[in-house]
Amino acid sequence: MSSTDTTKPHRSQARRLLHVLGSPYFRYRYAKYLHGARVALAMLASIALTSGIDIPHGEWSSVTLLVVIGGLQHHGNIRKKAAERALGTLLGASLGLALILLQLAIHSTMITYVLLAVIAGVCAYHAIGKPGYIALLTAITTIIVAGHGDLSIEVGLWRTLTVLIGIVIALGFSFVLPQYATYSWRYRLADNMRDSARIYGAIVDGRPMPNDTLTKQLLTMNARLVASRSLLASVAKEINVPVAVLDDIQRQHRSILTALEMMAGAMPHDAPGLLASGHAEGRAVRHTLLLMARALRFGRVGLLHAASGSPAAAARLERTADVAADLAPELQGPYWLAQRLAEQVDRLRLRLIEIERQWNIEGAQPFHR
């Protein structure tokens, strides 16, 4: 076998590995592992650089590195938070050097202590609010560079240099295999739409889920909802969509889960099926939920347009009255909830269509399980 033949499988495996690593869904599933690996590699780079050229106080480069990107995961907040943390670190280094120079000039340890306390107090005041990261890191870096004011200017300058090195390394590694908040938001929403379709189908078809199974599923869905809420600010930055629009999508998301939970709680366990005379509409709503899940999961926005949606409002109200009159009294409430859920599903679908060009930011095929 020629050497060319033996290298082909290796190239194929390498291409597949690159494809997997480049997959947004792979990065979403293994976000914690990838973030840990990224920070570990950045730490090695920091140690190698500062130790390799024998920079004094190189450990502060590693400390700065952890402070800047240790808790930052999504690309949308890395840019903002890393910039804020870098700014706070630079401000702290400047204040630390200024305190050292002041101590050398006036030789008053008490004044230096008072100034350190004042800086800490001012930073703590501003740390409770919007510029919290900047204020907190300003105070931390001031102490790193100046100590208690008893360090020499040479030590202060070396520590300032190591802090700057840590910032540069952190910012460089923060963009290695970034995890986009938009994909995390999409995949969580897709999972909830798929699970909603499963629960809705069971209710409509008269296949009640065991209470413990239903409770566990609803808790999982609510956890995804809460996690999605925390991503909105980062998503807005990544896809340039106003947070108010994403908030509206979040409200529709929450309304669907609430209506579904109420339907499941109100539905009698011995009911043969909620939409006995309206299965077509029930299938349409379930189908729409599944199509939305696939559109969000795979970036196939055409599926949102393929979804038939729900009947017009006037027609739905007329149909609700007609069907509800034929239902048993205990089913009329759940049936009314089903109609409201159908409206909410269609509103969410239309809202996603409005910004489909933005949230499908790469059009990449996700990693398949």
C-alpha positions as CSV (number, residue, x, y, z in Angstrom):
1,M,0.0,0.0,0.0
2,S,1.4,3.4,-1.0
3,S,2.0,6.2,1.5
4,T,-0.7,8.2,-0.3
5,D,-3.3,5.5,0.5
6,T,-2.3,5.4,4.2
7,T,-2.6,9.1,4.6
8,K,-6.2,9.3,3.2
9,P,-7.9,7.8,6.2
10,H,-5.9,10.2,8.5
11,R,-7.0,13.2,6.4
12,S,-10.6,12.0,6.5
13,Q,-10.5,11.6,10.3
14,A,-8.9,15.0,10.6
15,R,-11.6,16.6,8.5
16,R,-14.3,14.8,10.5
17,L,-12.7,16.0,13.8
18,L,-12.6,19.6,12.5
19,H,-16.2,19.3,11.4
20,V,-17.2,18.1,14.8
21,L,-15.3,20.7,16.6
22,G,-16.8,23.4,14.4
23,S,-20.3,22.2,15.0
24,P,-22.3,24.6,17.2
25,Y,-24.3,21.7,18.6
26,F,-21.2,19.8,19.7
27,R,-19.9,23.0,21.4
28,Y,-23.3,23.4,23.1
29,R,-23.3,19.8,24.4
30,Y,-19.8,19.9,25.6
31,A,-19.5,23.6,26.5
32,K,-18.2,23.0,30.0
33,Y,-15.5,20.6,28.8
34,L,-14.4,22.9,26.0
35,H,-14.3,26.0,28.3
36,G,-12.3,24.0,30.8
37,A,-9.8,22.9,28.1
38,R,-9.6,26.5,26.8
39,V,-8.8,27.9,30.2
40,A,-6.3,25.1,30.9
41,L,-4.5,25.8,27.6
42,A,-4.4,29.5,28.3
43,M,-2.9,28.8,31.7
44,L,-0.2,26.6,30.1
45,A,0.6,29.5,27.7
46,S,0.8,31.9,30.6
47,I,3.1,29.8,32.6
48,A,5.3,28.9,29.6
49,L,5.6,32.6,28.5
50,T,6.3,34.1,31.9
51,S,8.6,31.3,33.0
52,G,10.3,30.9,29.6
53,I,11.6,34.4,29.5
54,D,11.9,34.5,33.3
55,I,9.5,37.4,34.0
56,P,9.4,38.2,37.8
57,H,6.0,37.8,39.5
58,G,4.7,35.8,36.5
59,E,2.1,34.1,38.7
60,W,0.0,37.3,38.5
61,S,-0.3,36.8,34.8
62,S,-2.1,33.5,35.5
63,V,-4.2,35.1,38.2
64,T,-5.3,37.8,35.8
65,L,-6.0,35.2,33.1
66,L,-8.4,33.4,35.4
67,V,-10.1,36.6,36.5
68,V,-10.7,37.7,32.9
69,I,-12.0,34.6,31.2
70,G,-12.4,32.0,34.0
71,G,-16.1,32.5,34.3
72,L,-16.9,33.7,30.8
73,Q,-18.4,31.2,28.4
74,H,-20.5,32.7,25.6
75,H,-19.1,34.8,22.8
76,G,-21.6,37.5,23.3
77,N,-20.6,38.2,26.9
78,I,-16.9,37.5,26.3
79,R,-16.4,40.7,24.3
80,K,-18.2,42.9,26.8
81,K,-17.1,41.3,30.0
82,A,-13.5,40.7,29.0
83,A,-13.3,44.4,27.9
84,E,-14.8,45.5,31.2
85,R,-12.4,43.2,33.2
86,A,-9.4,44.4,31.2
87,L,-10.4,48.0,31.8
88,G,-10.8,47.4,35.5
89,T,-7.4,45.6,35.6
90,L,-5.7,48.5,33.8
91,L,-7.3,51.1,36.2
92,G,-6.2,49.1,39.2
93,A,-2.6,48.8,37.9
94,S,-2.5,52.6,37.4
95,L,-3.8,53.3,40.9
96,G,-1.4,50.7,42.3
97,L,1.6,52.4,40.7
98,A,0.4,55.8,41.8
99,L,0.2,54.7,45.4
100,I,3.7,53.3,45.2
101,L,5.0,56.6,43.9
102,L,3.1,58.5,46.5
103,Q,4.5,56.3,49.3
104,L,8.1,56.9,47.9
105,A,7.4,60.7,47.8
106,I,5.8,61.3,51.2
107,H,7.0,58.2,53.2
108,S,3.7,58.1,55.1
109,T,2.4,54.6,55.6
110,M,-0.7,55.8,57.3
111,I,-1.8,58.0,54.4
112,T,-1.2,55.1,52.0
113,Y,-3.4,52.8,54.2
114,V,-6.2,55.4,54.2
115,L,-6.0,55.8,50.5
116,L,-6.2,52.0,50.0
117,A,-9.2,51.9,52.2
118,V,-10.8,54.8,50.3
119,I,-10.2,53.1,47.0
120,A,-11.6,49.8,48.3
121,G,-14.7,51.6,49.6
122,V,-15.3,53.5,46.4
123,C,-14.9,50.4,44.3
124,A,-17.2,48.4,46.6
125,Y,-19.8,51.2,46.2
126,H,-19.7,50.9,42.4
127,A,-19.4,47.1,42.4
128,I,-23.1,46.9,43.3
129,G,-24.4,48.0,40.0
130,K,-23.8,48.0,36.3
131,P,-20.1,48.7,36.4
132,G,-19.6,46.0,39.0
133,Y,-16.9,44.0,37.2
134,I,-14.8,47.1,36.4
135,A,-15.0,48.4,40.0
136,L,-14.2,45.1,41.6
137,L,-11.2,44.3,39.4
138,T,-9.9,47.9,39.9
139,A,-9.7,47.2,43.7
140,I,-8.2,43.7,43.3
141,T,-5.5,44.9,40.8
142,T,-4.6,47.9,42.9
143,I,-3.7,45.5,45.8
144,I,-1.9,43.1,43.4
145,V,0.3,45.9,42.1
146,A,0.8,48.1,45.2
147,G,0.5,45.6,48.0
148,H,-0.1,47.7,51.1
149,G,2.0,50.5,49.6
150,D,5.2,48.9,50.7
151,L,6.4,47.5,47.3
152,S,9.1,49.1,45.2
153,I,8.3,50.8,41.9
154,E,10.2,48.0,40.1
155,V,8.0,45.3,41.6
156,G,4.9,47.4,40.8
157,L,6.0,47.7,37.1
158,W,6.8,44.0,36.8
159,R,3.4,43.1,38.3
160,T,1.7,45.6,35.9
161,L,3.5,43.9,33.0
162,T,2.4,40.5,34.1
163,V,-1.2,41.7,34.5
164,L,-1.1,43.0,30.9
165,I,0.3,39.7,29.7
166,G,-2.5,37.9,31.4
167,I,-5.1,40.1,29.7
168,V,-3.6,39.6,26.3
169,I,-3.5,35.8,26.7
170,A,-7.0,35.7,28.1
171,L,-8.5,37.7,25.2
172,G,-6.6,35.6,22.7
173,F,-7.8,32.3,24.1
174,S,-11.4,33.5,24.7
175,F,-12.0,33.2,20.9
176,V,-10.8,29.6,20.6
177,L,-13.9,27.4,19.8
178,P,-16.2,30.1,21.2
179,Q,-19.6,29.0,22.5
180,Y,-22.3,31.3,21.0
181,A,-25.2,32.2,23.3
182,T,-27.5,32.3,20.3
183,Y,-27.0,28.5,19.7
184,S,-27.6,27.7,23.4
185,W,-30.7,29.8,23.4
186,R,-32.0,28.1,20.2
187,Y,-31.2,24.5,21.3
188,R,-33.0,25.0,24.7
189,L,-36.0,26.5,22.9
190,A,-36.0,23.7,20.4
191,D,-35.8,21.1,23.2
192,N,-38.8,22.7,24.9
193,M,-40.8,22.8,21.8
194,R,-40.2,19.2,21.1
195,D,-41.1,18.2,24.6
196,S,-44.2,20.4,24.5
197,A,-45.3,18.5,21.3
198,R,-44.8,15.2,23.2
199,I,-46.9,16.3,26.2
200,Y,-49.5,18.0,24.1
201,G,-49.9,15.0,21.9
202,A,-50.4,12.8,25.0
203,I,-53.1,15.1,26.4
204,V,-54.9,15.4,23.0
205,D,-54.9,11.7,22.4
206,G,-56.0,10.7,25.9
207,R,-52.7,9.1,26.9
208,P,-52.1,10.6,30.3
209,M,-48.5,10.6,31.5
210,P,-47.6,9.3,35.0
211,N,-47.6,12.2,37.4
212,D,-44.0,11.7,38.4
213,T,-42.9,11.6,34.8
214,L,-44.9,14.7,33.9
215,T,-43.6,16.6,36.9
216,K,-40.0,15.7,36.1
217,Q,-40.5,16.7,32.5
218,L,-42.0,20.1,33.4
219,L,-39.2,20.8,35.8
220,T,-36.7,20.2,33.1
221,M,-38.5,22.4,30.7
222,N,-38.8,25.2,33.3
223,A,-35.1,24.9,34.0
224,R,-34.4,25.4,30.3
225,L,-36.7,28.4,30.3
226,V,-34.8,30.1,33.2
227,A,-31.4,29.3,31.6
228,S,-32.6,30.8,28.3
229,R,-33.6,34.0,30.1
230,S,-30.1,34.5,31.3
231,L,-28.7,34.4,27.7
232,L,-30.9,37.1,26.2
233,A,-28.4,40.0,26.7
234,S,-25.6,38.0,25.1
235,V,-27.9,36.8,22.2
236,A,-28.9,40.4,21.5
237,K,-25.3,41.4,21.1
238,E,-24.4,38.4,18.9
239,I,-27.3,38.8,16.4
240,N,-28.0,42.5,16.8
241,V,-31.6,42.1,17.8
242,P,-33.2,44.3,20.4
243,V,-33.6,42.7,23.8
244,A,-37.2,43.7,23.8
245,V,-37.9,41.4,20.8
246,L,-36.1,38.5,22.5
247,D,-38.1,39.2,25.7
248,D,-41.3,38.9,23.8
249,I,-40.2,35.5,22.4
250,Q,-39.3,34.5,26.0
251,R,-42.8,35.5,27.1
252,Q,-44.4,33.4,24.4
253,H,-42.2,30.6,25.4
254,R,-43.2,30.9,29.0
255,S,-46.9,31.2,28.1
256,I,-46.8,27.9,26.1
257,L,-45.2,26.0,29.0
258,T,-47.7,27.6,31.5
259,A,-50.7,26.7,29.3
260,L,-49.4,23.2,28.8
261,E,-48.9,22.7,32.5
262,M,-52.5,24.0,33.2
263,M,-53.9,21.6,30.5
264,A,-52.1,18.7,32.0
265,G,-53.4,19.5,35.5
266,A,-57.0,20.2,34.4
267,M,-57.4,17.1,32.2
268,P,-59.3,14.2,33.8
269,H,-57.2,11.0,33.9
270,D,-60.0,8.9,32.4
271,A,-60.8,11.2,29.5
272,P,-60.7,9.4,26.1
273,G,-59.1,12.4,24.3
274,L,-59.4,16.1,24.5
275,L,-60.1,16.9,20.9
276,A,-62.3,13.9,20.0
277,S,-64.0,16.0,17.3
278,G,-61.0,18.2,16.4
279,H,-58.0,15.9,16.0
280,A,-57.0,17.7,12.8
281,E,-56.4,20.9,14.7
282,G,-54.6,19.1,17.5
283,R,-52.3,17.4,15.0
284,A,-51.6,20.8,13.4
285,V,-50.5,22.4,16.7
286,R,-48.3,19.4,17.5
287,H,-46.9,19.5,14.0
288,T,-46.1,23.2,14.3
289,L,-44.3,22.6,17.6
290,L,-42.2,19.9,16.0
291,L,-41.4,22.0,13.0
292,M,-40.3,24.9,15.2
293,A,-38.1,22.6,17.1
294,R,-36.4,21.3,13.9
295,A,-36.1,24.8,12.5
296,L,-34.3,26.0,15.6
297,R,-32.2,22.9,16.0
298,F,-31.0,22.6,12.4
299,G,-31.3,26.2,11.3
300,R,-33.8,25.3,8.6
301,V,-35.9,28.4,8.7
302,G,-38.1,27.3,5.8
303,L,-39.8,24.9,8.3
304,L,-41.3,27.8,10.1
305,H,-43.0,28.9,6.9
306,A,-44.1,25.3,6.2
307,A,-45.9,25.1,9.5
308,S,-49.6,25.7,8.9
309,G,-50.1,27.7,12.1
310,S,-53.5,27.9,13.7
311,P,-56.8,29.0,12.4
312,A,-57.7,32.7,12.3
313,A,-58.9,34.1,15.6
314,A,-62.5,34.6,14.6
315,A,-62.8,31.1,13.2
316,R,-61.1,29.7,16.3
317,L,-63.6,31.3,18.6
318,E,-66.5,30.1,16.6
319,R,-65.1,26.6,16.5
320,T,-64.3,26.7,20.2
321,A,-67.9,27.5,21.0
322,D,-69.2,24.7,18.7
323,V,-66.9,22.0,19.9
324,A,-67.0,23.0,23.6
325,A,-70.8,22.7,23.5
326,D,-70.4,19.0,22.6
327,L,-67.8,18.3,25.2
328,A,-68.4,17.0,28.7
329,P,-68.3,19.9,31.3
330,E,-64.9,18.7,32.8
331,L,-63.3,18.9,29.3
332,Q,-64.5,22.4,28.4
333,G,-61.8,24.1,30.4
334,P,-58.9,22.0,29.0
335,Y,-60.3,22.5,25.5
336,W,-60.4,26.3,26.0
337,L,-56.7,26.1,27.2
338,A,-55.8,24.1,24.1
339,Q,-57.2,27.0,22.0
340,R,-55.1,29.6,23.8
341,L,-52.0,27.4,23.5
342,A,-52.6,27.1,19.8
343,E,-52.7,30.9,19.6
344,Q,-49.5,31.2,21.6
345,V,-47.7,28.6,19.4
346,D,-48.6,30.5,16.3
347,R,-47.5,33.9,17.7
348,L,-44.1,32.4,18.7
349,R,-43.7,30.9,15.2
350,L,-44.4,34.3,13.6
351,R,-42.1,36.1,16.0
352,L,-39.3,33.7,15.1
353,I,-40.0,34.3,11.4
354,E,-39.5,38.0,11.9
355,I,-35.9,37.6,13.0
356,E,-35.0,34.4,11.2
357,R,-32.1,36.0,9.3
358,Q,-30.5,37.0,12.5
359,W,-30.8,33.9,14.7
360,N,-29.6,31.6,12.0
361,I,-26.3,33.3,12.3
362,E,-24.1,30.7,10.6
363,G,-26.4,28.4,8.8
364,A,-24.1,25.6,10.0
365,Q,-25.3,22.0,10.3
366,P,-25.3,20.9,13.9
367,F,-23.5,17.9,15.3
368,H,-25.8,14.8,15.1
369,R,-26.1,12.5,18.1
